Amino acid sequence: MFHTSRKITDWLYTLFNHRKIIKELEEEAAKDFELKIKEFRQTVESTEVSIDSPFLSVFVDHLIRIFDEMGGDNYLSMSCVRGGRKYVFTIRPKEGKTPAQLAGELARENEELKAKIKKLQQ
């Protein structure tokens, strides 16, 4: 009899407190998706944000694995479209050069080669 009474009590508790129980479960499930900003630094050249998030850590780990498996030397760019607007995400090792830095180096090298060709043509 006690076992049946306990089941009824549990059922009534769940019936009367189901919203509270659901809210607690939702809050617990959402913890993995929380973003906690640990550090934020902005300079003229860059913005650095240190974020603590279990979900984001797993996501970034997968991106780094893709980068390494593809033989990434400098950076990996991915694009997506949301609301008709295109976004590009770039990851790179901290010591790597940004796409803009690489483009600048190539532009300078191009100008140097043009100057050498012009000099040789004279």
LINMOVEN-V75430 format. One line per field, one symbol per residue. phi: phi as a letter, one per 30 degrees, with the letter a starting at -180 (. if undefined). burial: # if it has 9 or more other C-alpha atoms within 8 Angstrom, else .. A space follows every 10 residues. Layout:
phi: ???
burial: ???
This chain:
phi: .ddddddddd ddededcddd dddddddddd edcdccddab bbbdcabcbc ccaedddddd edddddeddd idcbabcbbb bbiiccbbcb badeddcded dddddddddd dddddddddd dd
burial: .......... ..##...#.. #......... ..##..#..# ........#. #######... ...#..#... .#.###.... .......... .#....##.. .#........ .......... ..
